[in-house]
Amino acid sequence: MNRTDRFRIPAQIALAALVAYGAGFWFTSLFPGYLPKIGALWSAISAIVVTQVTRQDTTASASLRVLGSAIGALTSATYLSVLPFHPVGMAIAIFATVLICTALKVPSHGRLAAITVIVVMVTASLDPHLNAGLNALLRLVESCIGTGVALLAVWLWPDLTAQSGGDASPSQP
């Protein structure tokens, strides 16, 4: 990693997290009672998870995030539509989610899908009156907000390494 990357990457992650937090809070605030701080947190986490060292890796990470979040949101919404939150039920939903990812031949998406299950289900445990489908949909959209912000942060940031022939650092350490 060159000297420029040592500052670029932390700056991209911090900026993406900040913007995603604000956008997630604003978006979730449009739905009274659906915990805007959870929306902000989930958007910021998504931005952090998606932001990678290169544009190509960030794009690949974004696809993992969105598809994994969609699978996890669907599984947890299905569970919560039938049964209330319970830690054992959450574990069963996680098992089912990872199994679905494996069956769909996207096993690498299982971890992020499982994390989405936890967020949806724990949010439901904070307020059992939340509509299961809307709660899961909000978490999916918040994940997409964070993912989109991360992509923008990485793609709009000037690529100094490409401009300098591959290494933007001076010849001395």
C-alpha positions, 0 to 999 in steps of 0.5 A, a space after each residue: 500500500 502506498 503512502 497516498 492509500 494510507 490516508 485515502 482509504 480511511 478518508 473514504 471509509 469515514 466520509 462514506 460512513 458519515 454520509 450514509 449515516 445521515 442519509 439512512 437517518 433521514 430515510 428511516 425518519 420518513 417512517 414514524 416509529 421505525 427507529 431512524 438511529 437503527 437506519 442510520 447505523 445500518 446504512 453506515 455499517 453497510 458503507 464501511 463493509 462495502 468500501 474496499 481498497 480498489 474500485 473493483 473490489 468495492 464493486 464486487 463487495 457491493 453486489 455481495 452486500 445487496 444480494 445478501 441483504 435481500 436474502 436476509 431481509 426476506 428470510 427474517 420478514 418471513 419468520 417474523 410474519 409467522 413468529 415473534 422474535 426469539 433468539 433460537 428463532 433468530 438462529 434458525 432464521 440464520 441457518 435457513 438464510 445461509 442454507 438458501 445462499 448455498 442452494 442459490 450457489 452464492 455461499 459467500 453471500 451467506 455471512 452478510 445475509 445472516 447479519 441482515 437477519 440479526 439486524 432485522 430481528 433485533 430491531 423487531 425485538 426492540 418494538 414487536 409492533 413493527 410490521 415485519 415486512 416493512 421493517 425488513 424492507 427498510 433494513 434492505 433499503 438502508 443497506 442499499 443506501 450505505 452501499 450506494 454511498 460507498 460506491 460513490 465515495 470510491 468512484 468519485 474519489 480521484 484515482 491518484 495512483 492511475 494518474 501517477 503511473 501506479 504509485 503516488 508515493 514519493 520515491 523515499 519512504 
